[in-house]
């Protein structure tokens, strides 16, 4: 099978039925935006090479920044959508055809507000589309269906035999999807399957999942939270990290990956970034994986003067491999000098990106010891970090 498959995630809806000031895809589920949960599911799948997220123009900048702080590669791109769902999906198709450097063969379209999609369902839809040309996730209709009139009287009972409730992903060969759009004219289509059907394409059914819900109303968010927590089989973890280094001359002062304007740096084998080291130790502690010295010993020349954010990215890879992500981290820098208030936000952004943490998940504050002790005498800097790791969502 091909290794060049793409996902288009239309997330341009306003979500008015959620009765929220923010579109539903930006609301948080277990501390992480719904849209990031959705993107993450496709990002983890080995056969998805490109992910195109399509959003409203007024949310383009914020979504781009949100994705940039989360991902460590260029697998995800964010573009502007259109007025209708099909316009947004077509924008994604056009991107894959005209601007994408990866030769994509098969495309999966998935709602941005369906964050509980499983790896198995992604794979099943992809494999069915590659075999048959087009496929759709769906579940058989279980309840009796009634047709109502304008006065709310039942006018008919619908035979549910052979009826399916459509979900996403909806998958197709890129060439077929392109042809379907070319033949669509000015007609409106509510999903890709009906668009493909109109173009004469056979669309095959793939058994979906009852937990692959679309978040539309406030009660859907409550249900999604329950499903999310029910499929977490391990407990959250808490870790604490501490590091301290003495001041020295002739080095830059690096804290949280940011160069600080100060006449002294910190002594150490690496760049001596106490803030980043403390965070690394907190994550490793929560995972039960020892400490930073065990993973990156100062006896190794490979880590001489290394940028500590690189070490944090390696620790993050271990964390993700173990099935956890940062729920929140609280970090306290202890120093009499220099003053750090103007650097806090830059440090937080740098750490968040390295940790692939959600916006607002990392908090940094600085304090003094009122001139007491080694930090009070300006001999060095210490840092404490506490992290709360949340198990990554498993396949519902």
For each residue, the residues with C-beta under 8 A, 3 or more apart:
1: 47 127 130
2: 5 105 106 130
3: 47 49
4: 49 102 103 104 105 106
5: 2 47 48 49 104 105 106 107 108 126
6: 48 49 50 51 52 96 100 102 104 106 107 108 174
7: 42 48 50 51 52 107 108 109 110 169
8: 52 54 89 92 93 96 107 108 109 110
9: 35 38 39 42 51 52 53 54 109 110 111 112
10: 13 54 81 85 88 89 92 109 111 112
11: 23 25 35 38 53 54 55 63 81 111 112 113
12: 54 55 56 81 82 85 88
13: 10 23 24 25 85 112 113
14: 23 56
15: 18 20 22 23 24 25 113 216
16: 19
17: 216 217
18: 15 23 24 27 215 216 217 218 221
19: 16 218
20: 15 23 24 27 218
21:
22: 15 26 27
23: 11 13 14 15 18 20 26 27 56 59
24: 13 15 18 20 27 34 113 215 216 221
25: 11 13 15 33 34 35 38 112 113 215
26: 22 23 33 34 35 59 62
27: 18 20 22 23 24 33 34 215 221
28: 31 32 33 34 358
29: 32 33 34 37 115 215 221 224 225 228
30: 225 228 229 327 390 393
31: 28 327 328 358 361 390
32: 28 29 36 37 325 358
33: 25 26 27 28 29 36 37 66 358 359
34: 24 25 26 27 28 29 37 38 112 113 115 215 224
35: 9 11 25 26 38 39 53 63 66 112 113 115
36: 32 33 39 40 66 67 70 358
37: 29 32 33 34 40 41 115 116 393
38: 9 11 25 34 35 41 42 110 111 112 113 114 115 117
39: 9 35 36 42 43 51 53 67 70 76
40: 36 37 43 44 70
41: 37 38 44 45 115 117 118 119 122 393
42: 7 9 38 39 45 48 51 108 110 117 122
43: 39 40 48 51 71 75 76
44: 40 41 119
45: 41 42 48 119 122 123
46:
47: 1 3 5 123 126
48: 5 6 7 42 43 45 51 75 108 122
49: 3 4 5 6 75 102 104
50: 6 7 75 77 96 100 102 104
51: 6 7 9 39 42 43 48 75 76 77
52: 6 7 8 9 77 79 92 95 96 100
53: 9 11 35 39 63 67 76 77 78 79 112
54: 8 9 10 11 12 78 79 80 81 88 89 91 92
55: 11 12 59 60 63 78 79 80 81
56: 12 14 23 59 60 80 81
57: 60 80 81
58:
59: 23 26 55 56 62 63
60: 55 56 57 63 64 78 79 80
61: 64 65
62: 26 59 65 66
63: 11 35 53 55 59 60 66 67 78
64: 60 61 67 68 78
65: 61 62 68 69
66: 33 35 36 62 63 69 70 359
67: 36 39 53 63 64 70 71 76 78
68: 64 65 71 353
69: 65 66 349 352 353 356 357 359
70: 36 39 40 66 67 353 356 357 358
71: 43 67 68 74 75 76 356
72: 313 316 353 354 356
73:
74: 71 77
75: 43 48 49 50 51 71
76: 39 43 51 53 67 71
77: 50 51 52 53 74 95
78: 53 54 55 60 63 64 67
79: 52 53 54 55 60 91 92 95
80: 54 55 56 57 60 91
81: 10 11 12 54 55 56 57 87 88 91
82: 12 86 87 88 90 91
83: 87
84: 87 88 188
85: 10 12 13 88 89 190 191
86: 82 89 90 181 184 188 189 195
87: 81 82 83 84 90 91
88: 10 12 54 81 82 84 85 91 92
89: 8 10 54 85 86 92 93 109 192
90: 82 86 87 93 94 181
91: 54 79 80 81 82 87 88 94 95
92: 8 10 52 54 79 88 89 95 96 107 109
93: 8 89 90 96 97 107 174 177 178 181
94: 90 91 97 98 99
95: 52 77 79 91 92 98 99 100
96: 6 8 50 52 92 93 99 100 104 107 174
97: 93 94 100 174 178
98: 94 95
99: 94 95 96
100: 6 50 52 95 96 97 104
101:
102: 4 6 49 50
103: 4
104: 4 5 6 49 50 96 100 107 174
105: 2 4 5 130 173 174
106: 2 4 5 6 126 129 130 171 172 173 174
107: 5 6 7 8 92 93 96 104 171 172 173 174 177
108: 5 6 7 8 42 48 122 125 126 129 169 170 171
109: 7 8 9 10 89 92 168 169 170 171 192
110: 7 8 9 38 42 114 117 168 169 170
111: 9 10 11 38 114 168 214
112: 9 10 11 13 25 34 35 38 53
113: 11 13 15 24 25 34 35 38 214 215 216
114: 38 110 111 117 167 168 212 213 214 215
115: 29 34 35 37 38 41 215 224 393
116: 37 211 212 213 224 227 228 393 396
117: 38 41 42 110 114 121 122 168 169 212
118: 41 121 122 209 211 212 395 396
119: 41 44 45 122 123 395
120: 123 124 395
121: 117 118 124 125 137 169 206 208 209 212
122: 41 42 45 48 108 117 118 119 125 126 169
123: 45 47 119 120 126 127
124: 120 121 127 128 137 206 207
125: 108 121 122 128 129 135 136 137 169 170 171 206
126: 5 47 106 108 122 123 129 130 169 171
127: 1 123 124 130 131
128: 124 125 131 132 135 171 204 206
129: 106 108 125 126 132 133 134 135 171 172 173 204
130: 1 2 105 106 126 127 173
131: 127 128
132: 128 129 135 202 204
133: 129 172 173 176 201 202
134: 129 170 171 172 173 176 193 196 201 202 203 204
135: 125 128 129 132 170 171 172 203 204 205 206
136: 125 166 167 168 169 170 171 191 192 193 203 204 205 206
137: 121 124 125 166 167 168 169 170 206 207 208 209 212
138: 164 165 166 167 205 206 207 208
139: 164 165 167 207 208 209 210
140: 163 164 165
141: 145 160 163 164 165
142: 160
143: 160
144: 157 160
145: 141 157 158 160 163
146: 154 156 157 158
147: 154 155 156 157 158
148: 152 153 154 155
149: 152 153 154 155
150:
151:
152: 148 149
153: 148 149
154: 146 147 148 149 157
155: 147 148 149
156: 146 147
157: 144 145 146 147 154
158: 145 146 147 163
159: 163
160: 141 142 143 144 145 163
161:
162:
163: 140 141 145 158 159 160
164: 138 139 140 141 205
165: 138 139 140 141 208
166: 136 137 138 170 191 193
167: 114 136 137 138 139 208 209 212 214
168: 109 110 111 114 117 136 137 191
169: 7 108 109 110 117 121 122 125 126 136 137
170: 108 109 110 125 134 135 136 137 166 191 192 193 203
171: 106 107 108 109 125 126 128 129 134 135 136
172: 106 107 129 133 134 135 176 177 180 192 196 201 203
173: 105 106 107 129 130 133 134 176 177
174: 6 93 96 97 104 105 106 107 177 178
175: 178 179
176: 133 134 172 173 179 180 196 199 201
177: 93 107 172 173 174 180 181 192 195 196
178: 93 97 174 175 181 182
179: 175 176 182 183 199
180: 172 176 177 183 184 192 195 196 198 199 201
181: 86 90 93 177 178 184 195
182: 178 179
183: 179 180 198 199
184: 86 180 181 187 189 195 198 199
185:
186:
187: 184 198
188: 84 86
189: 86 184 192 194 195 198
190: 85 194
191: 85 136 166 168 170 194 195
192: 89 109 136 170 172 177 180 189 195 196
193: 134 136 166 170 196 197 203
194: 189 190 191 197 198
195: 86 177 180 181 184 189 191 192 198 199
196: 134 172 176 177 180 192 193 199 201 203
197: 193 194 200 201 203
198: 180 183 184 187 189 194 195
199: 176 179 180 183 184 195 196
200: 197
201: 133 134 172 176 180 196 197
202: 132 133 134
203: 134 135 136 170 172 193 196 197
204: 128 129 132 134 135 136
205: 135 136 138 164
206: 121 124 125 128 135 136 137 138
207: 124 137 138 139
208: 121 137 138 139 165 167 212
209: 118 121 137 139 167 212 396
210: 139 213
211: 116 118 227 231 396
212: 114 116 117 118 121 137 167 208 209 396
213: 114 116 210 220 223 224 227
214: 111 113 114 167 220
215: 18 24 25 27 29 34 113 114 115 220 221 224
216: 15 17 18 24 113 220
217: 17 18 220
218: 18 19 20 221 222
219: 222 223
220: 213 214 215 216 217 223 224
221: 18 24 27 29 215 218 224 225
222: 218 219 225 226
223: 213 219 220 226 227
224: 29 34 115 116 213 215 220 221 227 228
225: 29 30 221 222 228 229
226: 222 223 229 230
227: 116 211 213 223 224 230 231 396
228: 29 30 116 224 225 231 232 393
229: 30 225 226 232
230: 226 227
231: 211 227 228 393 394 395 396
232: 228 229 390 391 393 394
233: 391 394
234: 323 391
235: 391
236: 327 388 389 390 391
237: 286 287 324 388 389
238: 286 386 387 388 389
239: 281 282 283 284 285 286 287 386 387 389
240: 281 282 285 384 385 386
241: 277 278 279 280 281 282 283 284 285 291 384 385 386 387
242: 278 281 382 383 384 385
243: 274 277 278 281 292 382 383
244: 274 374 380 381 382 383
245: 266 267 268 272 274 380 381
246: 266 267 374 379 380
247: 264 265 266 267 378 379 380 381
248: 251 264 265 266 267
249: 263 264 265
250: 265
251: 248 264 265 266 267 272
252: 259 260 265 271
253: 259 260 261 262 264 265 266 338
254: 257 258 259 260 265 266 271 272 273 307 308
255: 258 260 273 274 275 276 333 340 343 347 381
256: 273 275 276 343 346 347 348 350 351 364
257: 254 273 276 307 308 309 312 347 350 351 354
258: 254 255 343 346 347 350
259: 252 253 254
260: 252 253 254 255 338 340 343
261: 253 338
262: 253 265 337 338
263: 249
264: 247 248 249 251 253
265: 247 248 249 250 251 252 253 254 262 272
266: 245 246 247 248 251 253 254 272 273 274 380 381
267: 245 246 247 248 251 272
268: 245 271 272 298
269: 272 298 303 304 305
270: 273 277 296 298 303 304 305 306 307 308 311
271: 252 254 268 305 306 307 308
272: 245 251 254 265 266 267 268 269 277 308
273: 254 255 256 257 266 270 276 277 308 309
274: 243 244 245 255 266 277 278 333 381 382 383
275: 255 256 278 279 331 333 347 351 364 383 385
276: 255 256 257 273 279 280 308 309 311 312 351
277: 241 243 270 272 273 274 280 281 292 308 311 383
278: 241 242 243 274 275 281 282 331 383 384 385
279: 241 275 276 282 283 312 329 331 351 355 385 387
280: 241 276 277 283 284 292 308 311 312 315
281: 239 240 241 242 243 277 278 284 285 291 292 385
282: 239 240 241 278 279 285 286 329 385 386 387
283: 239 241 279 280 286 287 315 316 318 319 326 355 387 389
284: 239 241 280 281 287 289 290 291 292 294 295 315 318
285: 239 240 241 281 282 288 289 291
286: 237 238 239 282 283 324 387 388 389
287: 237 239 283 284 318 319 322 324 389
288: 285
289: 284 285 294 295 318 322
290: 284 294 295
291: 241 281 284 285 294 295
292: 243 277 280 281 284 295 296 311 315
293: 296 297 298
294: 284 289 290 291 297
295: 284 289 290 291 292 311 314 315
296: 270 292 293 300 303 306 311 314
297: 293 294 300 303
298: 268 269 270 293 303
299:
300: 296 297 303 304
301: 304
302: 306
303: 269 270 296 297 298 300 306 311
304: 269 270 300 301
305: 269 270 271
306: 270 271 296 302 303 310 311
307: 254 257 270 271 310 311
308: 254 257 270 271 272 273 276 277 280 311 312
309: 257 273 276 312 313 350 351 354
310: 306 307 313 314
311: 270 276 277 280 292 295 296 303 306 307 308 314 315
312: 257 276 279 280 308 309 315 316 351 354 355
313: 72 309 310 316 317 354
314: 295 296 310 311 317 318
315: 280 283 284 292 295 311 312 318 319
316: 72 283 312 313 319 320 354 355 356
317: 313 314 320 321
318: 283 284 287 289 314 315 321 322
319: 283 287 315 316 322 324 325 326 355 389
320: 316 317 323 324 325 356 392
321: 317 318
322: 287 289 318 319
323: 234 320 391 392 394
324: 237 286 287 319 320 389 390 391 392
325: 32 319 320 356 357 389 390 392
326: 283 319 329 355 356 357 358 361 362 387 388 389 390
327: 30 31 236 361 388 389 390
328: 31 361 362 363 387 388
329: 279 282 326 351 355 357 361 362 363 385 386 387 388
330: 363 365 385 386 387
331: 275 278 279 351 362 363 364 365 383 384 385 386
332: 365 366 367 383 384 385
333: 255 274 275 340 364 365 366 367 381 382 383
334: 366 367 368 369 375 381 382 383 384
335: 338 340 366 368 375 378 380 381 382
336: 368 369 371 375 376 377 378
337: 262 378
338: 253 260 261 262 335
339: 342 366
340: 255 260 333 335 343 344 366
341: 344 366
342: 339
343: 255 256 258 260 340 346 347
344: 340 341 347 348 364 365 366
345: 348 349
346: 256 258 343 349 350
347: 255 256 257 258 275 343 344 350 351 364
348: 256 344 345 351 352 362 363 364
349: 69 345 346 352 353
350: 256 257 258 309 346 347 353 354
351: 256 257 275 276 279 309 312 329 331 347 348 354 355 357 362 364
352: 69 348 349 355 357 358 359 361 362
353: 68 69 70 72 349 350 356
354: 72 257 309 312 313 316 350 351
355: 279 283 312 316 319 326 329 351 352 361 362
356: 69 70 71 72 316 320 325 326 353
357: 69 70 325 326 329 351 352 361 362
358: 28 31 32 33 36 70 326 352 361
359: 33 66 69 352
360:
361: 31 326 327 328 329 352 355 357 358
362: 326 328 329 331 348 351 352 355 357
363: 328 329 330 331 348
364: 256 275 331 333 344 347 348 351
365: 330 331 332 333 344
366: 332 333 334 335 339 340 341 344
367: 332 333 334
368: 334 335 336 371 375 376
369: 334 336 372 373 375 376
370: 376
371: 336 368 376 377
372: 369 376
373: 369 376 377
374: 244 246 377 379 380 382
375: 334 335 336 368 369 378 379 380 381 382
376: 336 368 369 370 371 372 373
377: 336 371 373 374
378: 247 335 336 337 375
379: 246 247 374 375
380: 244 245 246 247 266 335 374 375
381: 244 245 247 255 266 274 333 334 335 375
382: 242 243 244 274 333 334 335 374 375
383: 242 243 244 274 275 277 278 331 332 333 334
384: 240 241 242 278 331 332 334
385: 240 241 242 275 278 279 281 282 329 330 331 332
386: 238 239 240 241 282 329 330 331
387: 238 239 241 279 282 283 286 326 328 329 330
388: 236 237 238 286 326 327 328 329
389: 236 237 238 239 283 286 287 319 324 325 326 327
390: 30 31 232 236 324 325 326 327
391: 232 233 234 235 236 323 324 394
392: 320 323 324 325
393: 30 37 41 115 116 228 231 232 396
394: 231 232 233 323 391
395: 118 119 120 231
396: 116 118 209 211 212 227 231 393
